[in-house]
Amino acid sequence: MFLLLLACSGGQVALDPIAPVEDSRPDSPADSPSDSGEAVDLAQAVTQEALLGHLDALQAIADENSGHREAWSAGYFASLDYVQGQLEAAGYEVEREAFTVTRSTLNSASLGTDSQSFALNEGFGVFPGSGSGEISAPLQGVDLSIPPSGGANSSTSGCEDADFADFQAGSVALIQRGSCTFSDKVARAQAAGAVAVLIFNEGQSGRKELFSGSLGASVPIPVLALSYDTGVSLSSASEVRLSVDLSVTEAVDHNLHAYSAAGDPGLRVHVGAHLDSVQAGPGINDNGSGTAAVLETAIQLAAADLPLEHQVQFSFWGAEEHGLIGSLAWLDRVAQEAPGELQAVDAAFNFDMLGSDNGVVFLYDGDGSAGQAQYPHPSGNPAGSDALEALLDQRLGDTPTVAVGLGVPSDSYGFAAYGIPTGGLFSGASGVKTEQEAADFGGRAGQAYDACYHQGCDDTGNIDPELYVRLAQAAAGAIQDAAMSPQAFKAPGLVAPRALGVPVSAGHAGHAHCGDAPVFR
């Protein structure tokens, strides 16, 4: 997901291979190591065989349901049934929480000039949250840099009010992807009188293709995403014609929640992963990998019957790919209807993409020590996040890490906004691996961390099992360490979103998704 070289910690050593291990899952809770007096370490109990077995099940679900597990689809509800069945078999009582999703269906779209036209889903796409319209108008470039003059995210096109000082109201704005959010670009263009916005990819290696994105909230004007080549072609045009026809409907989606029997429910460690995929593919890395890691940790925690200090809440979020909708719906609802439940959440872990085929180890920068870390959270790092970072870092051992700020656009975003200590791991999406990262982690410099991000090839062949097992086991161990710690991670009583001034579901605009900058930059 991250498109700049980020501040690193840890030694510069390539990952040691992890040999495949046998599935050590007990046949029943009665056979668990804790009953025989043996020490239980969830990091060892979570095995490669079990993790890959869950991924195989999610792949089979996608194969049987049009190739995907998108929110509110048959594939998503089959995924819910699978996770719920696994949790109930492990002894959990499972809550299925409904929430309403506003969804847009694209009926048709076109883009062209008098001399050329571009193909939908090849040269251009439509942003979720775009408005509809049929427009023929002057086209005006906004602070373009062709070819790009710096590295990824170096373009400030549309990021400053001064970029629109000479913009003619009634024109279509042509903007380059870069250092600020899509929502910021579109808001400035609207304020300047743009009747539509075209955002094209920035142009560096790995940032030329058609990309996906989110505006975080609906806008009244058409907003299109373009490949770099399409943007370059249009940059010399004086007028453009475009049309977007969208139907907006409401759908019902669901989150799943399960709670450990042991531990203080007033001092809760929350563990989350999003369960939905995009429509383009089965979503095995994004985010079957996080789903399977959290699910297997829950199964092994129930079998281990550990003497927990904190209760553990496991949540599987819906509609993350459409703007963090499931997690924000839960946070906002609980904050309003049962604030004591949210006050009880003492720490929050998030695991979104853990097995990228050319990945690295991104570690949430809870202590804020990495000044170059991408995506600082607008309300700052909640106190206690440093402790969660330390637990994960300790479980990773000598594995090098790359820091990422708590504003990373995934389901952790809302928890940090509510002042809840936040931690997590991530292995990378469509951002490009640097030479230094290739030296640290192995793999291919100059290529995407996950070349199948948001594509049909994000299947079980798109997982690096060595990296995946390492991150999943570190996650399980840190969850155990947090849940068994007598430490209170969060200051008591904090519920209202901090320093945002609006409900989280509106205030996170533009920070919609997991993983990578295509989502919002």
LINWONOR-V7927 format. One record per backbone hydrogen bond with DSSP energy under -0.5 kcal/mol. CO is the residue of the C=O (numbers start at 1). NH is the residue of the N-H. Records with the same first field share a line. If there is no record, write none. Layout:
BEGIN
CO = NH ; NH
END
This chain:
BEGIN
1 = 517
7 = 403
9 = 401
11 = 13
17 = 19
21 = 49
22 = 24
28 = 31
29 = 32
32 = 35 ; 36
33 = 36 ; 38
34 = 37
41 = 44 ; 45
42 = 46
45 = 47
47 = 51
48 = 52
49 = 53
50 = 54
51 = 55
52 = 56
53 = 57
54 = 58
55 = 59
56 = 60
57 = 61
58 = 62
59 = 63
60 = 64
62 = 65 ; 67 ; 68
65 = 68
69 = 277
70 = 73 ; 76
73 = 77
74 = 78
75 = 79
76 = 80
77 = 81
78 = 82
79 = 83
80 = 84
81 = 85
82 = 86
83 = 87
84 = 88
85 = 89
86 = 90
87 = 92
88 = 91
92 = 94
93 = 259
95 = 97 ; 257
96 = 98
97 = 255
99 = 253
101 = 103 ; 251
103 = 249
104 = 106
105 = 107 ; 247
108 = 245
110 = 243
111 = 118
112 = 241
116 = 113
118 = 111
119 = 122 ; 123 ; 124
123 = 227
124 = 121
125 = 225
127 = 130
128 = 215
129 = 219
133 = 244
135 = 242
137 = 240
138 = 172
140 = 174
141 = 143
142 = 176
151 = 154
155 = 179
156 = 159
160 = 163
161 = 164
162 = 165
164 = 167
167 = 169
168 = 171
171 = 195 ; 196
172 = 140
173 = 175 ; 198
174 = 142
175 = 200
181 = 185
182 = 186
183 = 187
184 = 188
185 = 189
186 = 190
187 = 191
188 = 192
189 = 194
190 = 193
193 = 170
195 = 222
196 = 173
197 = 224
198 = 175 ; 200
199 = 226
200 = 177
204 = 207
207 = 203
208 = 228 ; 229
213 = 128
221 = 131
222 = 197
223 = 127
224 = 199
225 = 125
226 = 201
227 = 231
228 = 232
229 = 233
230 = 234
231 = 235
233 = 236
234 = 237
238 = 139
240 = 137
241 = 112
242 = 135
243 = 110
244 = 133 ; 246
245 = 107 ; 108
247 = 105 ; 249
249 = 103
251 = 101
253 = 99
255 = 97
256 = 316
257 = 95
258 = 314
263 = 265
264 = 267 ; 311
267 = 311
268 = 270 ; 346 ; 347
269 = 313
270 = 349
271 = 315
272 = 351
273 = 317
277 = 71
278 = 69 ; 281
281 = 69
283 = 288
284 = 289
285 = 287 ; 290
287 = 291
288 = 292
289 = 293
290 = 294
291 = 295
292 = 296
293 = 297
294 = 298
295 = 299
296 = 300
297 = 301
298 = 302
299 = 303
300 = 304
301 = 305 ; 306
306 = 308
309 = 264
311 = 269 ; 313
312 = 260 ; 314
313 = 271 ; 315
314 = 258
315 = 273 ; 317
316 = 256
317 = 275 ; 276
318 = 326
319 = 322 ; 325
320 = 323 ; 324
324 = 328
325 = 329
326 = 330
327 = 331
328 = 332
329 = 333
330 = 334
331 = 335
332 = 336
333 = 337
334 = 338
338 = 341 ; 342
339 = 343
340 = 344
342 = 345
344 = 268 ; 346
347 = 270
348 = 423
349 = 272
350 = 425
353 = 427
355 = 464
356 = 359
360 = 362
361 = 363 ; 402
362 = 426
363 = 404
364 = 366
365 = 368
366 = 386
369 = 371
370 = 373
374 = 405
375 = 407
377 = 380
380 = 382
382 = 385
384 = 387 ; 388
385 = 389
386 = 390
387 = 391
388 = 392
389 = 393
390 = 394
391 = 395
392 = 396
393 = 397
394 = 397
396 = 399
401 = 9
402 = 363
403 = 374
404 = 365
405 = 408
408 = 410
410 = 413
411 = 415
412 = 416
413 = 417
414 = 418
415 = 420
416 = 419
417 = 498
421 = 348
423 = 350
424 = 364
425 = 352
426 = 362
427 = 360
429 = 450
431 = 449
433 = 446
434 = 438
435 = 439
436 = 440
437 = 441
438 = 442
443 = 445
444 = 447
447 = 433
449 = 358
450 = 453
452 = 455
455 = 458
457 = 459
458 = 284
459 = 462
460 = 463
462 = 357
463 = 465
464 = 468
465 = 469
466 = 470
467 = 471
468 = 472
469 = 473
470 = 474
471 = 475
472 = 476
473 = 477
474 = 478
475 = 479
476 = 480
477 = 481
478 = 482
479 = 483
480 = 484
481 = 485
482 = 485
483 = 309 ; 310
487 = 489
491 = 494
503 = 506 ; 507
504 = 508
506 = 509
508 = 511
510 = 512
511 = 513
514 = 516
516 = 519
517 = 520 ; 521
519 = 214
520 = 182
521 = 178
END
